[in-house]
Each structure stands twice: as C-alpha cells, then as structure tokens.
Amino acid sequence: LISIFGENKFDSVVDTFSLCVMGNEGAKKCIEEMAGVVKPNGKILLVENTRSSNPLLGSYQDLTASSAADLGGKGCVYNQNVGEMINKSKGMRLEKEESFAAGLFRSFVC
C-alpha cells in the first residue's frame, strides 16, 4: 500500500473480512501497511473473522482452521488473533474492539 499510495495519505482506511485470507504473516504485513498510509490522526476501521471468545468454539476453530482454509475456506484462517496483531504492529494503537457472534467476528478501531 505504501509503495502505491505513499505515507500518510488517507484520513481513514477500512477493511472487512480480508485479513484471514492473507494468512498470519500476510495479515501482519497488511496491518503495518495500513498504518503507513493513514494520516497521523486518521482511523483504521476493521471487521474481521477472529478466534472465538467461547472456549469450546475457540478450541474447535483451532483444530479445524488449517483444514477449513485448505479445503474450501478460500484460504481463510478464521482463528486469527487480530487484536494481538494490531497491538504488536508498529504505528498501531487499538482504541476499541467489539465482539459479535460469540467472538467469531470483531470490529476494531485503531
């Protein structure tokens, strides 16, 4: 993104349900790229698949995520910890996180 648009170009960046198809390393890189193209006082808004906060459902996701991604899930790794990825990314600060559907989906404001 930075190589295409340059740094600090956008007031906001919006991404929905795409980090899971980039794999864990690709998702981390994408988050850092988003941080690079948004202006210093801008916002990054995300809605993503995440590991469930329900222990049983989360364990099921952990057991099946790789197989589901390989066998028809379009590569989606649906048990990512996006909040942790954001917190570990240079230039990112998580302002708000909201959980939906037992934590299967979350929204993030950075």
C-alpha positions as CSV (number, residue, x, y, z in Angstrom):
1,L,0.0,0.0,0.0
2,I,2.8,2.4,0.9
3,S,4.6,1.8,-2.3
4,I,1.4,2.6,-4.3
5,F,-0.1,5.5,-2.3
6,G,2.8,6.8,-0.2
7,E,2.8,7.5,3.5
8,N,0.2,9.5,5.4
9,K,-2.3,9.8,2.5
10,F,-5.7,8.8,3.9
11,D,-8.0,10.1,6.7
12,S,-9.3,6.6,7.1
13,V,-8.7,3.0,6.0
14,V,-11.5,0.4,6.0
15,D,-11.0,-3.3,5.7
16,T,-13.6,-6.0,6.1
17,F,-13.1,-9.8,6.2
18,S,-9.8,-9.9,4.2
19,L,-7.0,-10.4,6.8
20,C,-8.0,-14.1,7.2
21,V,-7.2,-14.9,3.6
22,M,-3.7,-13.4,3.8
23,G,-2.5,-15.9,6.4
24,N,-1.0,-14.8,9.7
25,E,2.2,-13.3,8.3
26,G,0.4,-11.6,5.4
27,A,-2.2,-10.1,7.8
28,K,0.5,-8.7,10.0
29,K,2.2,-7.1,7.0
30,C,-1.1,-5.7,5.7
31,I,-1.9,-4.1,9.1
32,E,1.5,-2.4,9.1
33,E,0.9,-1.1,5.6
34,M,-2.5,0.3,6.6
35,A,-0.7,2.1,9.5
36,G,1.7,3.6,7.0
37,V,-0.9,5.0,4.6
38,V,-3.2,6.5,7.2
39,K,-2.6,10.1,8.3
40,P,-1.2,10.5,11.9
41,N,-4.7,11.5,13.3
42,G,-6.6,9.1,10.9
43,K,-8.5,6.0,11.7
44,I,-8.3,2.4,10.7
45,L,-11.6,0.5,10.8
46,L,-11.6,-3.3,10.6
47,V,-14.3,-6.0,10.8
48,E,-12.6,-9.4,10.8
49,N,-13.0,-13.1,11.5
50,T,-11.4,-13.9,14.8
51,R,-10.9,-16.7,17.3
52,S,-14.0,-17.1,19.4
53,S,-14.0,-16.0,23.0
54,N,-16.1,-19.1,23.7
55,P,-13.6,-21.7,24.9
56,L,-15.3,-24.6,23.2
57,L,-15.9,-22.8,19.9
58,G,-12.3,-21.4,20.0
59,S,-10.9,-24.8,20.5
60,Y,-12.9,-26.1,17.6
61,Q,-11.6,-23.3,15.4
62,D,-8.0,-24.1,16.4
63,L,-8.5,-27.7,15.5
64,T,-10.1,-27.0,12.1
65,A,-8.8,-23.7,10.9
66,S,-6.0,-25.0,8.7
67,S,-8.1,-27.8,7.2
68,A,-11.0,-25.5,6.5
69,A,-8.7,-22.9,4.9
70,D,-7.2,-25.6,2.6
71,L,-10.5,-27.5,1.8
72,G,-12.8,-24.8,0.6
73,G,-12.5,-21.9,3.0
74,K,-10.8,-19.8,0.3
75,G,-7.7,-19.8,2.4
76,C,-9.4,-18.0,5.3
77,V,-7.6,-18.7,8.6
78,Y,-10.6,-17.9,10.8
79,N,-9.0,-18.2,14.2
80,Q,-6.6,-15.3,14.0
81,N,-6.0,-13.0,17.0
82,V,-6.3,-9.7,15.1
83,G,-6.3,-7.7,18.3
84,E,-2.9,-9.1,19.2
85,M,-1.6,-8.5,15.6
86,I,-2.7,-4.8,15.9
87,N,-1.1,-4.4,19.3
88,K,2.2,-5.8,18.0
89,S,2.2,-3.7,14.8
90,K,4.5,-0.7,14.6
91,G,2.5,2.5,14.4
92,M,-0.8,1.0,15.5
93,R,-2.9,1.7,18.6
94,L,-6.1,-0.2,19.3
95,E,-8.7,2.2,20.5
96,K,-11.8,0.0,20.5
97,E,-12.6,-3.7,20.0
98,E,-16.1,-5.1,19.9
99,S,-17.1,-8.7,19.7
100,F,-20.0,-10.3,17.8
101,A,-21.4,-13.8,17.5
102,A,-19.5,-15.4,20.4
103,G,-16.4,-13.6,19.3
104,L,-16.3,-15.1,15.8
105,F,-16.3,-11.6,14.4
106,R,-14.8,-8.5,15.8
107,S,-14.7,-4.8,14.9
108,F,-11.6,-2.8,15.6
109,V,-11.0,0.9,15.7
110,C,-7.3,1.9,15.5
